[in-house]
Amino acid sequence: MRLYVRLTPKSSVERIDGWDMDDKGRRFLKVRVRAAPIEGKANEALIAFLAKSLKVPKSRLTLVTGDTARLKQIDIDGLDEVALAISFPD
């Protein structure tokens, strides 16, 4: 399953702010992490936070695109849309 995420680094708290939609109609999850966007630290924090939130190993999450962008695409191996909706309801 592919998940779109808009990441906000350097937040005072790590949290999920819910779902939103971009101007192209793509639905994305808004996530905040404490780590700064330096040398991939914010991306690492995002993967760790999502894995913990979804209760899956970090090895099942892969950053596909958006290494230096705020909007990222993450593949989650073995997760379906129903499990995602349960983990992150509207």
C-alpha positions as CSV (number, residue, x, y, z in Angstrom):
1,M,0.0,0.0,0.0
2,R,1.2,3.5,-0.8
3,L,0.7,6.3,1.8
4,Y,1.1,10.0,1.0
5,V,2.4,12.0,3.9
6,R,3.0,15.7,4.4
7,L,5.8,16.0,7.0
8,T,6.3,18.9,9.3
9,P,9.8,18.6,10.9
10,K,11.1,20.5,14.0
11,S,7.8,20.3,15.8
12,S,7.5,20.5,19.5
13,V,5.7,17.2,19.6
14,E,5.4,14.1,17.4
15,R,1.8,13.6,16.3
16,I,-0.6,12.9,13.5
17,D,-2.8,15.9,12.5
18,G,-5.3,13.9,10.4
19,W,-6.0,13.7,6.7
20,D,-6.0,16.5,4.0
21,M,-6.1,16.8,0.2
22,D,-3.7,18.6,-2.1
23,D,-4.6,20.6,-5.2
24,K,-4.2,17.5,-7.3
25,G,-6.8,15.6,-5.3
26,R,-4.3,13.3,-3.5
27,R,-5.2,12.5,0.0
28,F,-2.4,12.7,2.5
29,L,-1.7,12.2,6.2
30,K,-0.3,15.2,8.1
31,V,2.5,14.2,10.4
32,R,4.7,16.2,12.7
33,V,8.1,15.0,14.1
34,R,10.6,16.6,16.4
35,A,13.7,15.8,14.2
36,A,15.2,18.5,12.0
37,P,15.4,18.0,8.3
38,I,19.1,17.6,8.4
39,E,20.9,14.6,6.8
40,G,17.6,12.5,6.6
41,K,16.9,12.7,10.3
42,A,13.3,13.9,9.8
43,N,12.7,11.1,7.3
44,E,14.1,8.5,9.8
45,A,11.9,9.9,12.5
46,L,8.8,9.8,10.2
47,I,9.4,6.1,9.4
48,A,10.0,5.2,13.0
49,F,6.9,7.2,14.2
50,L,4.6,5.7,11.5
51,A,5.9,2.1,12.2
52,K,5.1,2.6,15.9
53,S,1.7,4.1,15.2
54,L,0.8,1.2,12.8
55,K,2.4,-1.4,15.1
56,V,4.6,-2.8,12.3
57,P,8.3,-3.2,12.0
58,K,10.2,-0.2,10.5
59,S,11.6,-2.6,7.8
60,R,8.1,-2.8,6.3
61,L,8.1,1.0,5.5
62,T,10.0,2.4,2.6
63,L,10.4,6.1,1.6
64,V,9.7,6.0,-2.2
65,T,9.7,9.7,-3.1
66,G,10.1,13.0,-1.3
67,D,13.5,12.6,0.3
68,T,13.9,16.4,0.5
69,A,10.2,17.5,-0.1
70,R,7.5,17.9,2.5
71,L,5.1,15.6,0.5
72,K,6.4,12.1,0.7
73,Q,5.3,8.7,-0.7
74,I,5.8,5.7,1.6
75,D,5.2,2.1,0.7
76,I,4.0,-0.1,3.6
77,D,4.4,-3.8,2.9
78,G,1.6,-6.0,4.0
79,L,-0.9,-3.2,5.0
80,D,-4.2,-2.8,3.3
81,E,-6.5,0.2,3.2
82,V,-8.8,-1.2,5.9
83,A,-6.0,-1.5,8.4
84,L,-4.8,2.0,7.5
85,A,-8.3,3.5,8.0
86,I,-8.5,1.8,11.4
87,S,-5.1,3.1,12.5
88,F,-5.7,6.7,11.2
89,P,-9.4,7.4,11.1
90,D,-10.8,10.6,9.5
